Amino acid sequence: MELGLLSLGDWLPDPVAGTRVSQQQRLRSIVDLGVEGEELGFDMVAVGEHHFNDYIVSSPLMILAAIASRTSRIRLATAVTLMPLHDPVRLAEDFNTLDQLSGGRAELVLGRGISSDGYAEFGVEPAAAREVTVQKLQLLRGLWSEREVTWNGAHRPALSAVEIQPHVLQPDPRVWMGTGMSEDSVRWTAELGMPLMLPSIFKPAEEWRDLVALYRQLMAESGKGAKAFVGACSHVHIAPTSQEARDSWRPYLTGYAEWANRMRKSDVRVDFDRIVAGPAVCGSPAEVAERLLSLKEALQPDIHLSVFDIGGLPAPRVSANLELFASEVIWKIR
């Protein structure tokens, strides 16, 4: 199981200090996260895309390009690119630029998002999101595999012998589908023959076991077993002792979860202890390693992405998390 980092880019006040960094500082902290991730031995850094709220990364490929300029090894992924909102031609141009600049380290995680927020502003009908995603994905792959593309479809103007510049550097870029909330979405991903990136920040790892087994079964039955990659992600916080980890993270995770619930218009009460006993990973190095090894046993994922930078947690404390995780946990997992 490879280990990576994921930032969703929330820009929230520090609930302890009562202050909020500037947007510039927050965006730069995500770039620094990726750079430090390479230095500490992480395999991937992934950045999420959101629009019109205080998740302030609307263009993850630009953040990843900044990380690429300061790194040489770590892989660079979106998580997720909201495919229904993008023109595949423009996405291919931007992705290819990142791929060239990074020496072929770019990957895409595509998805429809956990809500339809932003769809109206981009002129997309939520009910058509799956159809739009499939057609745009087909065009994107065609733009990578053919030098000149002629295309006609329902969701953008036709193309006639168009050659995208720059070319993609990798012969076959890896494109994940960020989904898995239902059996239907898992079957859809397997039908497309794509790697599966789970939204596993929402439920304990064990609750995804059956869907992952179904995905691998369907991929094997269709002759695509070699491409049945699985990714998982978790909110993670680590400190020298379990009590210190819980005490230091409680206001940040609680504040973040309450804010996220308001965005989703959910009135579910936030229970910190329930979250850290379930999908989130929090504790001493030994406890964090044990939780991730349990996730590894349950799902056998090819990569796990840790989300460290949520809820206004100050950048120096995020960095301390990374360093302790790298020194005390990574080698146990590998």
N, C-alpha and C positions, 0 to 999 in steps of 0.2 A: 504494500500500500504506500503510494507516494503521499507526501504531505505538502499542502499549499496554504495560501492565505486568500481570504476573501474580504473585500471591503464593499459595503453597500452605500457608503458615503453619507450617512446621516449627519446632519449639522445641528446638533442640539446643545443647549447650555450645559455646563458642568453643574449637576445638582448640588454638589458639595460647596464649590466655590461661588456659585451663583453668577458665573460669567460665561460668555461665549466667545470663542476665537473668531477671527474674521473668516470670510469665505476663502480668501486667499490662503490663510494659514491652514484651513481644513483641507483644501485641495492639495496643498504641498505636503501635508502630513500623509496623505494616501500615496503620493509618489515616494516619499521617504520610507513608507512601510514596505513597498516593493523592493526598494534598493537594499534595505536592511534584511529583508527576507532572503535575497540572494546571498548576502554575506553570511547569513546564519545557516544556510543549507536547505532552505525550502525549495520545492520543485516548481511551484507555480504561484503566480499572483493573479487573482481574478477581481474584476471591478464591475459593480452593478450599474444598471441604467434606470433612471426614474425621471419623471417630468412634473413640474408645477407643484412641488412640495419641498419640504426640508431634507429629503434625500437630494443632495445638490449636484450629484454627478449625472448630467444629462448626456454626456459624450464620453463614455469610457475609453474609446479608442484613442482619444487625445491624452487622457491620463496615462494609458499604457505606452503611448509613444514617448512621453516624458520619462517613464521608467526605463524604457528600452535604451534611451540615450545614456543612461547611467549604469547599465548592467550588461552582462554578456552571456549569461547562462539560463536564468530563470525564465520559464515559459509564461506567456502573457495571454490572458483570456478575458473575455467579457462574461458577465454572469448576472443577468442575462441581457442579450441584445433583444429588444422588443421588436421582433421581426415584422409584425403587421404595420408598424409605424414607419418602416424604412423603405426607401427605394433601393432595390437590390444593386442597381448600377452604382449608385453613390456609395453604398456600403462596400461593394467590391473595391472601388477605388481607394477608400479609406483603409480597409483591411489590407489590401495589397501594399499600400504605402508602409503600414506598420510592419508587415511581414518582411519587406525589403530592408527597412531600417534596423530591424531586430535580428536579421540573419536567419529568418525562418522560424521564429519562436511563437508566432501568433496562433491563437485558437479562438473559435467562437462558441459560446453557449447561447443558443437561441431559445426564445420562449414567447408566450403570449402575455406573461405577467400574471400576478395573482388577483388583479382587478382590471377593470376596463377604464380606469382613470387615464386621461390623456387621449383616449381613442377619438373622442368627438373633435378635439382640437386639431388632430391630425387627419380628420376626415375619414376615419375608418369605422365601419359598422362592427361592433363587438361580436354579433352573431356570425359574422363571416370570418372571424379571426383564424380559424383552423384552415379554411380554404385558402385564404390570403397567404398564410404562412407556407403552406405546401407549394403554391405556385411561385412565390418569391424565392423559396429555397431552390426549386428546380432551376430558375433563372440564374441564381447565384452560382450554383455548381456549373452551369453551362458557361458562365463568364470565366470560370477558372479553368475549365477543361478544353475550351476552344479558343483559338487565337481571334477568329472573327465570329461574331454571334449574330444570327438573324432570329428574331423572336417576335411572337405576337401573343398577347394574353389580355386578361380582363382588367388587370390592376395597375397597368402603367402603359405609356405609349409604346408602340411597336419599335423594334430595333432592326436595322438593315445593315449587315456586314460591319458591325461595330467592334472595334478592338479596344479593350480596356487598357489604360496606362496608369500607373506602371503594372507590369505583369505580377502575378503572385509568385513568390519565390519557392514555396513548397510545392511539390508535385500534386499533393492531395491533402490540403489543410484539414485538420480534425474539426468537425462541427458537431457539438453536443446538442441534445434537446433537453432543455431545463424544464422538467415536468415530472409527473409521477404521483399526483394527488389522487388518482383514481385508476382502476384497472383499465378503463377505456383509454386513458392517456398513455399508459404503458404499452398497450397493444398498438396504439397509433405510432409510438416511437419505434417499436420493433418492426412494424410494417414499413417504416421509412428506412430501416436498417441503420439507425443512428445510435451513438453512445448516449447513455441516460445519466443526466445530472439530477439527483434527487433534491427536492426542497426539504431536506431533512432537519432544518432548523425548527420545524413545526411539531415533530413528534419524536418519541424515543426511537432509536435505531431499530429495535426489535420489531416495531410495528410496520417497518418497510420490508421485512424479510420475504413475505409471500409475494409482494409485487416484484421484487428483484428476482426471485426465483422464476416467476412467470416470464419476465422480460428475457432472462437468459435462455429459458426453454424455447420461447418463440424465436429468438435469434438463431438458436441452434437448428431448430426445425426448418428454418428458411435458408440454411446454409451460410448464415452470417455470424456464426459463433465467434469467429476470430475478431469481430468488430464489436462484441458485446461488452464494451467498457461501461463501468458504473462509477459515478462520483457521488460523494456525500459531503454535507457541510454541517457545522455546528458552531453556535456561539461558545467561545472558550474564554475562561479566565483562570489564571494560575498564580499562586503565591507560595511562599515557603511552607506555610501550614494551611490546613483546610479551613480553620476558623478565620485566619487572616484573609484568605481568598473570599470567603463568603461575606465577611464584614465589609471588605473594601469594595466588593462588586455590587452589593445589595442596592444602593441608591442609583447606580448607573443602569443596571439591568431592569430594575423596577421602573425607573423613569422612561427608559426606552420602550419597554413593553406597553406602558400606559399610553405613550404617544402613538405607538403603532396601532394600538386598539382604537384610539380615537380616529386615526386615519381610515381604518377599515370599518368604522361605525359599529364597533363591537363593544358591548357593555359587560363583557366577561371580566370578573375581578382578577387582578394580577396577583398571583401567589408566587413569591420568589422561591420558596422552598420546593414547590411543585415543579417549577420550571427547571431548577438545577438538579432535581431528581429525575427529570424527564429528558427533554431534548437538549438542554444546555449542559455544558461540561464545566465544572468549577471545582477547584480544590488544590491540594498539594501536588507536587510533581508525581508522586506515586499514585494518587487518586486519579489525576488526569490521564496518566498512562493506562491505568486499569480500565477507565471508561472507554478510551479510544481502542484498546485491545478488544473490549467487549463488542464495540461497534464493528471492528474488523472481523471478528468471528461471526457476527450475525449476518453481515452483508457482503463480506469479501470485496470491498470496493477497490478500484484501481487507484483512486486518489481521494483524499479527504481534505477539505478546505476549512480552515479555522477562521472564524470572525472574531477578532480581538477588539476592534476599535468602534464600539457602540456607545451611545448614550452620553456623549460629551466626555468620555474618559480621556484625561490629558495625554498628549502624545508621549511624554517621558514615561508614563506608566504603561502605555501600550508597548513601548520599546522594552521596558523591563519584563513584561509578559513574554515577548518574543524571545528574549535572551534566556530566560529561565526555561521556557518550553524547549528551546533549541539545545540547551546544555543538559537537561534532565529527562526529556521525554522522547525526542526524535530517535535517539539510538535504541530505545526500548521498543519502539514501534517497528523500526526497520530490522 
